[in-house]
Amino acid sequence: MSVLDPMWTKPMKISDRAMDPLGMNRVSDRITNELLTGITVMTSRARYYSFYVWNVYDISKRVDVIRYEQFTRAFYDRERTFMMACIAHQETLSDASLDHSSILGSIKGQRVWGESGDIIKMTFPFLANRLGGYGYYYRPSIASLGLTEHEDPKDTVTELGKKLALFFEKSIDDSKYFQYYVQKELIPKSILLDYGEKCCLCMLPQMTHERNLLREILFGLNKEAQDSTLAKRRRETLSLILYCIHQAGKRNLNLESESFLDSIYYHQLLNDNTVIQLHFPDYFNDILERWRIFRAHDYFSYACESLLSAFLKMLDTKSNLNFQQFIEFIDNKNTLNYLSTLTGTQVKGDSLKEVKISDIVNRISFLVCETTTNPLTIEVSERFDNSCNLKSQLNEHMLTQKIDDAFESNVFNLHEVITPAFLLLFLLYLRFYHYWKRANVYWRWLGGLTLHDLSPFRILYDLEQKLREDFTLLDFINWFVESYVIHQAQEIYNEKALSGGFSRPVSWFHKEGTIYVKDRDYFPRHRNSRFDSCYIILKDLGLSEFIDYARLTKDGMNLFEKLGIEVR
């Protein structure tokens, strides 16, 4: 018996920009904007692209817009009705295989549907933005796909947008809503249900012309996108996700964001404790490298945020704590013993003052690829990069799991977060040193997207300077936590405070003299790759399906053939 796709039950998340104490999303957002232009965390249903474009087009035909307020009112009214039609379809349909997730405004819509009689008064608010979900989430994405433009005082459709709008209109033009009830204040439930049977988000697979054009647009196969680098990267990213879904599905595995990123970073998948090797066609060479850079930034961000979280934990348990006292809590035998456990060799001494970071980097390299780093060379880094994978005794995936376990434990031990967090930074240094020293095109790409923010591009340079200065591990921890975590958190808070108008952001901690005081908790999180949105969109487009496990459809396999992608 088929089970429901687990992606349907995942909560729809508002952008976590506000939960970004170290500003790490700035770089990850710039990366995903280049790799998935037109698709965001919140644009997860393919048919919204069609509906919103049709909405713009239909308003231009029916309303003589002189003021912007006329446009927003007409748009909001139509979206309210669209939302209620989708709710009507959901409420009256018994087929659980149809996806009614991510209907914008559905919480309010379901309540209104349940409380109303046979006729619904269509004047209630459902989203705060005057342009509804379009204004909140989809408007920039739709414009970036070349479907709409803004011509004061309203948005208008392009020729490509008009083509998509007409396909959507064709699917609803025999509905009583389209013929008689557009922008009417009182609409019978029967009319909404009739409209929902044609316009609902879940009905896209049955609308062949509309669906096929959306495929062309999102995969950048339309003539307008032929010379677009961003369209090419979006096409390759969506194809890469499809390919990974196929590889996972063949092995009865479900792919999620983290396992997708593992598959492109290590070219491996984990099935319980079994590591599965993956092979990618040459078609993906460029996009694999760019997503690998994304994952590197994700690991770097996770290490930094783990240190912030550990600092906040200590402020919670130790009152009147200054920064130097926090560092002193780190410098003990527990940290040294855990360092010995993770690196596989005994670290001698009684203090982190006695341990050189060059020695730790050397230990990691020898553990993973049996090669020393005195000095670290391009060749040694490349060997480490090729050797360090999910089978290695030490790898980034394992270290993030150690950090997760430490935060989930009933008893918090500082050394169980601090040690793997710093080892994570050293692994990134060893793995990407050869990218940096060869001025690798993808490393330079990361540099261009880093600007003045934090990323692996910056830490590799800084870490090399500390290695040259013969820093001890305690020196490095002291410097890194102060510069990359405490100072950075304060800088980000000050920036938000200056740009926040009358409301001040809530801080994570504040300083009273030399003492730090915790304001609220924070736990490390992985950067959002937009995988969930892509996964649902690909299913909406009929390129993948979920029957116990996600897998490619016949149309998905045909698309690979069209793109010249060899599927094993």
C-alpha positions, 0 to 999 in steps of 0.5 A: 500500500502506498504511503503519503509523500512525507514532503506533504507533511513538512511544515511550510517555513517562512524565511529564516532570515530573522533567525540568522544571528551571524548573517550566514544566510547572506552568502547561502542566499546569494549562491542559491539565487544564482543556482535556482533563480525563480525558485525560493523557499516559499515558491513551492507549488508550480501552478501558482506561477500560472495562476498569478500570471493569469491573474495579472493578465485577466485584470488587464482585460477586465479592469481599467487600472488608473491607481495602484490600489485598484490593481492590488484590490482586484488581485487580492479578490481573485486570489482569495477566490482561488484559495477558497476554490482550492479549499473547496476541492480539498474539503470535498475530495476523498482522493488522498493521493492529490497534493493540497499542501501549501495553499496560501491562506488556507488556515483562514480559508478552511475556517471560513469554509467550515463556518459558512453556509451555502454562500460565502461572503468574499470580503474577509482578509486572508493574508496581510500583504495587499497582493496576497501570496504573490506580493509575499513570495512569488512576484520577484520569482515570476518576474525573474522568469520573464513572465511579468513586468511592472508598468506603473501603476500595475504589473503586466504580462510579457508575451511568454507570460501571456502564453502561460496565462492563456493556457491557464485560462483555457482550463477554467474558461468553462467554469461558472466562476470565470463566466459570471463570478469574477470579483463578485462579493457573494459566491456559492460553495457550488461555484467554488467547487466547480472552479476548484475542480479546474484551477486547483494546485493539484490539477496541473498534471491534467493540464497538458499544455500549461504543464508542458510550458511550465516545464519549458520555462522552469528548465530554461528550454524556452527560446527567451532563456537560451542565452541565460546563464542563470536559466542554465544553472536552474535547469542543471540544478533541477536535473541534478535533483531529479537524477539524485531522486532516481538514484535514491529511489532505485535503492528504496531510499527517500531523498531529503535536503541533507541527503541530497547535499551529501550526495553531491558533496561526497558522491555518496548516499547513506542507507543506515550504516551502508555507504552507497557510491554514486556516479554522475554523468559529465553533464553535471560537472559544473553544477556539482562543483557549485553545489559543493561550494554551497555545502562547504558554506553550510558546514562552515556556518554550522560550525560557527553557529554551534560555537554561538549556541555553546556560548549561549548555553554556558551563559545560561548555566554560569552566571556573571560570565565574561569572555575569558572565563568562557575560554577557560571552561574550554581549556581542560582535559575533557577537551583534550581527551575528546580531541584524542578520541576524534583524531584517533591519536593521543593528544599529550599535555594538560592544556590547549596551550600546549597543542599547536593547530598545525599538529591537529591539522597534520593529525587529521590529514594522516587519519584520513589519507595517511599523508602529513601536512608539513607543509600542506601542499596543493597535492596533499589537499587534493588527496585529502579531498578525494579521500575524505568521504562518508566512509572516513573515520573523520568527515564533516557529516560525522562531526555535525552529527556529533554536535547534534548529539551534544545539543540533544543530550540531557546533560550539556558538555561544552567540549562535545560541541567545541571540539567537533566544531573546530575540527569541522573548520580544519577539515574545510581548510584541508579539503579546499586548500587546493581550490584556493591555491589554484585560484579555482574558478568555483572558489573565485565564484564563492569569493565574488559572492562572499563580499564583506560577509563570512564564508569558507573563502575568508576562513581559509586565508585567516587560518593559514595566517594563524598556522604561520604564526604558530598558534596554539589551539587555545589561541585559535579558539580565543581568536575565532570565537571572539572574531567570527562569533561574538563580534559578528553577532554584535555586528549583525544585531547593530545592522538590524537595529539601524535598519529596523525603523521603530522596532529593535530586533531581539538580541541573542545576548548583551553585555553588562560591563565585562559580563555577558548575559543571554537573551534567548536560545539559538541552535545551529541549523543547516542553510536552506538549499530550496530542495523541498520547493524543487522536490514538490515543483518537480512532482507538480510538473509530472517529472517525479512521483511518490509510490512508497519512494520518490522516483522518476516518471516516464516523462522524467526519463524522457526529459533526461533523454532530451537533455542528453543525460545518461541515466544508469 
